[in-house]
Amino acid sequence: MQKYSVFSLIKNAFSDHQNWEVAWKDPTPKKEYDVIIIGGGGHGLATAYYLAKEHNITNVAIIEKGWIGGGNVGRNTTIIRSNYMHDDNALFSEFGMDLWRKMSQDLNYNVMFSPRGIINLAHSDAQMNAYSRRGNSMRLNGIDAVLLNREEVQKRIPMADFSDNVRFPIFGGLMQPSAGTARHDAVAWGYARQADSMGVDIIQNCEVTGFDVNNGKIVGVRTSRGDIKAKKVGLCVAGSTNILAEMLNMTLPIETHLLQACVSEPVKPLLDHVVTFGAGHFYCSQSDKGEMVMGGDLDGYNSYSQRGNLPTLQHVLTEGIAMFPFLSKLKMLRTWGGIMDMSMDGSPIIDKTHIDGLYLNCGWCYGGFKATPASGWTFAHTIAQDRVHELNSGYSLNRFNTGDLIDEKGLGTKTWIS
Amino acid sequence: MLYIFCPHCGSRSQNEFAYGGDATVKRPELNKEISDQEWNNFVYLRKSPRGKHLELWHHISGCRQWIKVERDTSTHEIFKTYKAEELTE
């Protein structure tokens, strides 16, 4: 594989950039693979990459119904963080933070990781106490956390509404300075290019139509491009998990819901951090191009439509303007939606299933992007070794049965209000 | 914007309603011995189909009645709505 560097850039400039190698091939599916990963999103591509890199398993296919990176890895708001209170989430996410810091070098692909810090705003003494507790839990797990008072927040985001006449006055906030953003498409493309170079087949426009299970063991996958045999199969399909689960006669603790995001026209740099206004169901950051990247609530009812409805967008932007009044002057550039695999406790599932050789990776709610490297790494381990890694042992499918929930927000099973 | 036909009030915008989730989930019978698995099925497991979905909505800014709505989860088309007590076996 051609290495990307300033020298290769100069060299290719002499031939008008006509002779770059393709970043990944477009292979015809083979008859059989050791491992098939269903879903060519961030998690699927990362899983295939770590299968090859960490476990020397290269006879792998990624099967993608559309095109790689066309799902949630291309639809998120690119936030990377590990500001969790519960051990399972904190240790897993912080392991991921390490992978994020090394990713551009590791993949030889600039993912533009920008650790600009995330600030969760607080609006009461009680919320400050809760954030103090969360921050302390984070620090006990080795994650950086800083409790900011009102003046410290004002210094960092002076454009927020600090006047007296607001419904949710800013009392302070919890900041994770090492959190940030990354270029989401580059993450998908970087993983795809490296996985491909190590022998993984990336098969796009290939829809899974069924599974072949024999005596409780997976033997293959039926697709729109023919039947493919496999010793092991991993599901990484986020919002489409329930569709595949139905083909396997499985019912999961997952509901599929729609989440929207939007960006404004680009403006000069003014927001240095990622800011969440949880009380108003709104969060915001500024992209490198200058667009304000914004999101908020789920649309609020089961949906597979990948496009949003206006009442939610209106609500999100109303709250956004309440926190950042300057937003009212900006024009919206784009809005879009993605479908989320909302789990019943808000935490993911990376586990084996009752079918031998079938592995499940789902339930990311709307925190899937930041988990991409850690999810791929632990899922590859789970598939290769046929047992879960310590890092994902809490993310079991059976925890709903045993009561060992990881309810970070304590919201219960109303997935649509989380 | 969804327009939902409330069987008590007529067609109203979705802003008047709160969502209540899958209407086909059945609570295990009271005062009967049930297994953890049965409880798990009721509390956590959901079909979440792509296509027709029977769900509960609460007309919270209207008549405050719970209703059932048959809706397509990929097109958002609403086929039919029912009073809460309808469609119970």
Interface residues (C-beta under 8 A of the other chain):
Chain A: N242 I243 E246 T251 L252 P253 I254 E255 T256 G300 Y301 N302 S303 Y304 S305 N309 L310 P311 M344 F400 N401 T402 T413 K414 W416
Chain B: M1 L2 S13 Q14 N15 Y19 G21 D22 D36 Q37 N40 N41 V43 Y44 L45 R46 K47 S48 P49 R50 H53 E55 R71 T73 S74 T75 H76
